[in-house]
Amino acid sequence: MDLAKRQTWGELNPITRKPANSKAYNRKRTQEWKRELPYPASVFI
């Protein structure tokens, strides 16, 4: 009886989502400046 009453969520995903904290430290974002250089970053090392 209970099995017959159960249904799926369908297209809806019940997981709560929130945007990433823009003030938090992000390792990927800190490395982006290296990709913007016109020449390899190894020149500085």
N, CA, C and O atoms as a CHARMM CRD file, in Angstrom:
* protein
*
  180
    1    1 MET  N      0.80900  -1.17600   0.00000 PROA 1      0.00000
    2    1 MET  CA     0.00000   0.00000   0.00000 PROA 1      0.00000
    3    1 MET  C      0.87700   1.27500   0.00000 PROA 1      0.00000
    4    1 MET  O      0.64800   2.20100  -0.77700 PROA 1      0.00000
    5    2 ASP  N      1.87600   1.29100   0.88700 PROA 2      0.00000
    6    2 ASP  CA     2.77300   2.44500   0.92800 PROA 2      0.00000
    7    2 ASP  C      3.53900   2.59300  -0.38300 PROA 2      0.00000
    8    2 ASP  O      3.74500   3.70900  -0.86000 PROA 2      0.00000
    9    3 LEU  N      3.95400   1.48700  -0.95900 PROA 3      0.00000
   10    3 LEU  CA     4.69600   1.51500  -2.22300 PROA 3      0.00000
   11    3 LEU  C      3.86700   2.15100  -3.33300 PROA 3      0.00000
   12    3 LEU  O      4.41100   2.85500  -4.18400 PROA 3      0.00000
   13    4 ALA  N      2.58500   1.91600  -3.33400 PROA 4      0.00000
   14    4 ALA  CA     1.70400   2.49600  -4.34400 PROA 4      0.00000
   15    4 ALA  C      1.57100   4.00700  -4.17400 PROA 4      0.00000
   16    4 ALA  O      1.35000   4.70900  -5.16100 PROA 4      0.00000
   17    5 LYS  N      1.69700   4.52900  -2.95500 PROA 5      0.00000
   18    5 LYS  CA     1.56300   5.95900  -2.68000 PROA 5      0.00000
   19    5 LYS  C      2.83500   6.74400  -3.02400 PROA 5      0.00000
   20    5 LYS  O      2.77500   7.93800  -3.31700 PROA 5      0.00000
   21    6 ARG  N      3.99500   6.05500  -2.98400 PROA 6      0.00000
   22    6 ARG  CA     5.25100   6.74100  -3.24500 PROA 6      0.00000
   23    6 ARG  C      5.35500   7.16800  -4.69600 PROA 6      0.00000
   24    6 ARG  O      4.93000   6.46100  -5.61000 PROA 6      0.00000
   25    7 GLN  N      5.93700   8.35800  -4.88200 PROA 7      0.00000
   26    7 GLN  CA     6.14700   8.86300  -6.23600 PROA 7      0.00000
   27    7 GLN  C      7.56600   9.40900  -6.33800 PROA 7      0.00000
   28    7 GLN  O      8.24500   9.59600  -5.32900 PROA 7      0.00000
   29    8 THR  N      7.99900   9.66000  -7.55300 PROA 8      0.00000
   30    8 THR  CA     9.33300  10.21700  -7.76200 PROA 8      0.00000
   31    8 THR  C      9.26200  11.73900  -7.76500 PROA 8      0.00000
   32    8 THR  O      8.17800  12.32100  -7.81500 PROA 8      0.00000
   33    9 TRP  N     10.41100  12.36600  -7.71100 PROA 9      0.00000
   34    9 TRP  CA    10.48500  13.82800  -7.78200 PROA 9      0.00000
   35    9 TRP  C     10.36700  14.30600  -9.21400 PROA 9      0.00000
   36    9 TRP  O     10.17400  15.49800  -9.45300 PROA 9      0.00000
   37   10 GLY  N     10.47800  13.39700 -10.17200 PROA 10     0.00000
   38   10 GLY  CA    10.37100  13.77300 -11.58400 PROA 10     0.00000
   39   10 GLY  C     11.54300  14.64000 -12.01500 PROA 10     0.00000
   40   10 GLY  O     12.69300  14.27400 -11.77600 PROA 10     0.00000
   41   11 GLU  N     11.28300  15.77400 -12.64000 PROA 11     0.00000
   42   11 GLU  CA    12.32100  16.68400 -13.11000 PROA 11     0.00000
   43   11 GLU  C     12.91500  17.52200 -11.98200 PROA 11     0.00000
   44   11 GLU  O     13.99700  18.08800 -12.13900 PROA 11     0.00000
   45   12 LEU  N     12.23200  17.60500 -10.86600 PROA 12     0.00000
   46   12 LEU  CA    12.66700  18.42900  -9.75000 PROA 12     0.00000
   47   12 LEU  C     13.74800  17.71800  -8.94600 PROA 12     0.00000
   48   12 LEU  O     13.61100  16.54000  -8.61900 PROA 12     0.00000
   49   13 ASN  N     14.84000  18.44700  -8.62400 PROA 13     0.00000
   50   13 ASN  CA    15.91200  17.89200  -7.81900 PROA 13     0.00000
   51   13 ASN  C     15.80800  18.50500  -6.42600 PROA 13     0.00000
   52   13 ASN  O     15.91500  19.72500  -6.30300 PROA 13     0.00000
   53   14 PRO  N     15.60400  17.72200  -5.38100 PROA 14     0.00000
   54   14 PRO  CA    15.36400  18.26800  -4.04200 PROA 14     0.00000
   55   14 PRO  C     16.61100  18.80000  -3.33000 PROA 14     0.00000
   56   14 PRO  O     16.50200  19.29400  -2.20700 PROA 14     0.00000
   57   15 ILE  N     17.77100  18.71400  -3.94300 PROA 15     0.00000
   58   15 ILE  CA    18.99900  19.18200  -3.30300 PROA 15     0.00000
   59   15 ILE  C     19.02700  20.70800  -3.27100 PROA 15     0.00000
   60   15 ILE  O     18.81600  21.36500  -4.29100 PROA 15     0.00000
   61   16 THR  N     19.28700  21.26000  -2.09500 PROA 16     0.00000
   62   16 THR  CA    19.37300  22.70800  -1.94200 PROA 16     0.00000
   63   16 THR  C     20.70000  23.18900  -2.51000 PROA 16     0.00000
   64   16 THR  O     21.75200  22.62600  -2.20700 PROA 16     0.00000
   65   17 ARG  N     20.65000  24.23500  -3.33900 PROA 17     0.00000
   66   17 ARG  CA    21.86400  24.77100  -3.93700 PROA 17     0.00000
   67   17 ARG  C     21.99300  26.23800  -3.56800 PROA 17     0.00000
   68   17 ARG  O     20.99900  26.94000  -3.38200 PROA 17     0.00000
   69   18 LYS  N     23.23100  26.68500  -3.46600 PROA 18     0.00000
   70   18 LYS  CA    23.48100  28.09700  -3.22700 PROA 18     0.00000
   71   18 LYS  C     24.71000  28.51300  -4.01700 PROA 18     0.00000
   72   18 LYS  O     25.56200  27.67200  -4.30400 PROA 18     0.00000
   73   19 PRO  N     24.82800  29.78600  -4.37800 PROA 19     0.00000
   74   19 PRO  CA    25.99500  30.23200  -5.13000 PROA 19     0.00000
   75   19 PRO  C     27.25100  30.15700  -4.27400 PROA 19     0.00000
   76   19 PRO  O     27.18300  30.21800  -3.04700 PROA 19     0.00000
   77   20 ALA  N     28.39300  30.02600  -4.93300 PROA 20     0.00000
   78   20 ALA  CA    29.66900  29.96400  -4.21300 PROA 20     0.00000
   79   20 ALA  C     29.96000  31.30400  -3.54600 PROA 20     0.00000
   80   20 ALA  O     29.58200  32.35500  -4.06300 PROA 20     0.00000
   81   21 ASN  N     30.62300  31.26400  -2.41200 PROA 21     0.00000
   82   21 ASN  CA    30.97400  32.47900  -1.68300 PROA 21     0.00000
   83   21 ASN  C     32.06600  33.21300  -2.45900 PROA 21     0.00000
   84   21 ASN  O     33.15900  32.68100  -2.65400 PROA 21     0.00000
   85   22 SER  N     31.77200  34.42800  -2.89700 PROA 22     0.00000
   86   22 SER  CA    32.73400  35.18000  -3.70400 PROA 22     0.00000
   87   22 SER  C     33.92700  35.66800  -2.88300 PROA 22     0.00000
   88   22 SER  O     34.96500  36.00100  -3.45500 PROA 22     0.00000
   89   23 LYS  N     33.80400  35.71600  -1.57700 PROA 23     0.00000
   90   23 LYS  CA    34.89800  36.17000  -0.71500 PROA 23     0.00000
   91   23 LYS  C     35.80100  35.02800  -0.26000 PROA 23     0.00000
   92   23 LYS  O     36.86500  35.26800   0.31100 PROA 23     0.00000
   93   24 ALA  N     35.38900  33.80200  -0.50400 PROA 24     0.00000
   94   24 ALA  CA    36.16100  32.64000  -0.07700 PROA 24     0.00000
   95   24 ALA  C     37.37600  32.44100  -0.98000 PROA 24     0.00000
   96   24 ALA  O     37.35500  32.82800  -2.14900 PROA 24     0.00000
   97   25 TYR  N     38.43300  31.83600  -0.43900 PROA 25     0.00000
   98   25 TYR  CA    39.64400  31.55200  -1.19800 PROA 25     0.00000
   99   25 TYR  C     39.36000  30.47000  -2.22500 PROA 25     0.00000
  100   25 TYR  O     38.77700  29.43700  -1.89500 PROA 25     0.00000
  101   26 ASN  N     39.76300  30.69600  -3.45500 PROA 26     0.00000
  102   26 ASN  CA    39.53900  29.74100  -4.53500 PROA 26     0.00000
  103   26 ASN  C     40.86700  29.50900  -5.24100 PROA 26     0.00000
  104   26 ASN  O     41.39400  30.42600  -5.87100 PROA 26     0.00000
  105   27 ARG  N     41.41400  28.30700  -5.14800 PROA 27     0.00000
  106   27 ARG  CA    42.72200  28.00200  -5.73900 PROA 27     0.00000
  107   27 ARG  C     42.73600  28.18500  -7.25600 PROA 27     0.00000
  108   27 ARG  O     43.72000  28.67300  -7.81200 PROA 27     0.00000
  109   28 LYS  N     41.66100  27.79900  -7.91900 PROA 28     0.00000
  110   28 LYS  CA    41.61500  27.93100  -9.38000 PROA 28     0.00000
  111   28 LYS  C     41.63700  29.39000  -9.80700 PROA 28     0.00000
  112   28 LYS  O     42.29900  29.74000 -10.78500 PROA 28     0.00000
  113   29 ARG  N     40.93000  30.23200  -9.09400 PROA 29     0.00000
  114   29 ARG  CA    40.86600  31.63800  -9.45900 PROA 29     0.00000
  115   29 ARG  C     42.21500  32.32400  -9.23500 PROA 29     0.00000
  116   29 ARG  O     42.57000  33.23700  -9.98100 PROA 29     0.00000
  117   30 THR  N     42.97000  31.89900  -8.22100 PROA 30     0.00000
  118   30 THR  CA    44.26400  32.52100  -7.95400 PROA 30     0.00000
  119   30 THR  C     45.28900  32.18800  -9.02600 PROA 30     0.00000
  120   30 THR  O     46.26900  32.91700  -9.17800 PROA 30     0.00000
  121   31 GLN  N     45.09200  31.11800  -9.76700 PROA 31     0.00000
  122   31 GLN  CA    46.03200  30.71800 -10.81400 PROA 31     0.00000
  123   31 GLN  C     45.68600  31.31600 -12.17600 PROA 31     0.00000
  124   31 GLN  O     46.46000  31.16300 -13.12200 PROA 31     0.00000
  125   32 GLU  N     44.55400  31.98700 -12.29800 PROA 32     0.00000
  126   32 GLU  CA    44.11600  32.50700 -13.59400 PROA 32     0.00000
  127   32 GLU  C     45.06000  33.54600 -14.17500 PROA 32     0.00000
  128   32 GLU  O     45.16600  33.64200 -15.39800 PROA 32     0.00000
  129   33 TRP  N     45.74600  34.32200 -13.35800 PROA 33     0.00000
  130   33 TRP  CA    46.62600  35.36100 -13.87300 PROA 33     0.00000
  131   33 TRP  C     47.76400  34.76100 -14.69500 PROA 33     0.00000
  132   33 TRP  O     48.27300  35.40900 -15.60900 PROA 33     0.00000
  133   34 LYS  N     48.16500  33.54000 -14.38200 PROA 34     0.00000
  134   34 LYS  CA    49.23900  32.88600 -15.13700 PROA 34     0.00000
  135   34 LYS  C     48.79900  32.57400 -16.56500 PROA 34     0.00000
  136   34 LYS  O     49.60800  32.63600 -17.49200 PROA 34     0.00000
  137   35 ARG  N     47.52700  32.24200 -16.74700 PROA 35     0.00000
  138   35 ARG  CA    47.02000  31.90700 -18.07800 PROA 35     0.00000
  139   35 ARG  C     46.88600  33.14800 -18.95500 PROA 35     0.00000
  140   35 ARG  O     46.89600  33.03900 -20.18100 PROA 35     0.00000
  141   36 GLU  N     46.76200  34.30700 -18.35300 PROA 36     0.00000
  142   36 GLU  CA    46.57700  35.54400 -19.11600 PROA 36     0.00000
  143   36 GLU  C     47.88700  36.11200 -19.65000 PROA 36     0.00000
  144   36 GLU  O     47.86600  37.01200 -20.49000 PROA 36     0.00000
  145   37 LEU  N     49.02000  35.60800 -19.18300 PROA 37     0.00000
  146   37 LEU  CA    50.31600  36.11000 -19.63600 PROA 37     0.00000
  147   37 LEU  C     50.55900  35.72600 -21.09200 PROA 37     0.00000
  148   37 LEU  O     50.20700  34.61800 -21.49800 PROA 37     0.00000
  149   38 PRO  N     51.15400  36.61800 -21.89000 PROA 38     0.00000
  150   38 PRO  CA    51.41100  36.31200 -23.29400 PROA 38     0.00000
  151   38 PRO  C     52.56400  35.33300 -23.49900 PROA 38     0.00000
  152   38 PRO  O     52.70400  34.77800 -24.58900 PROA 38     0.00000
  153   39 TYR  N     53.38700  35.10800 -22.48500 PROA 39     0.00000
  154   39 TYR  CA    54.51400  34.19800 -22.57100 PROA 39     0.00000
  155   39 TYR  C     54.47700  33.27400 -21.35900 PROA 39     0.00000
  156   39 TYR  O     53.76200  33.55400 -20.39700 PROA 39     0.00000
  157   40 PRO  N     55.22600  32.18900 -21.38800 PROA 40     0.00000
  158   40 PRO  CA    55.16500  31.21400 -20.27600 PROA 40     0.00000
  159   40 PRO  C     55.55200  31.83500 -18.93400 PROA 40     0.00000
  160   40 PRO  O     56.44100  32.68300 -18.86500 PROA 40     0.00000
  161   41 ALA  N     54.88300  31.40800 -17.88800 PROA 41     0.00000
  162   41 ALA  CA    55.16800  31.92100 -16.55000 PROA 41     0.00000
  163   41 ALA  C     56.49700  31.39000 -16.00800 PROA 41     0.00000
  164   41 ALA  O     57.01600  31.92700 -15.03000 PROA 41     0.00000
  165   42 SER  N     57.04900  30.35300 -16.62300 PROA 42     0.00000
  166   42 SER  CA    58.30700  29.78800 -16.14900 PROA 42     0.00000
  167   42 SER  C     59.47300  30.74800 -16.32700 PROA 42     0.00000
  168   42 SER  O     60.54800  30.50100 -15.77900 PROA 42     0.00000
  169   43 VAL  N     59.30200  31.83100 -17.07200 PROA 43     0.00000
  170   43 VAL  CA    60.35600  32.81600 -17.28500 PROA 43     0.00000
  171   43 VAL  C     60.68800  33.50100 -15.95900 PROA 43     0.00000
  172   43 VAL  O     61.83200  33.89900 -15.73700 PROA 43     0.00000
  173   44 PHE  N     59.68700  33.64100 -15.07300 PROA 44     0.00000
  174   44 PHE  CA    59.88400  34.32200 -13.79800 PROA 44     0.00000
  175   44 PHE  C     60.60800  33.47100 -12.77200 PROA 44     0.00000
  176   44 PHE  O     61.14500  33.99600 -11.79700 PROA 44     0.00000
  177   45 ILE  N     60.62600  32.16800 -12.98200 PROA 45     0.00000
  178   45 ILE  CA    61.18200  31.27100 -11.96300 PROA 45     0.00000
  179   45 ILE  C     62.67100  31.15700 -12.06500 PROA 45     0.00000
  180   45 ILE  O     63.29100  30.44000 -11.28000 PROA 45     0.00000
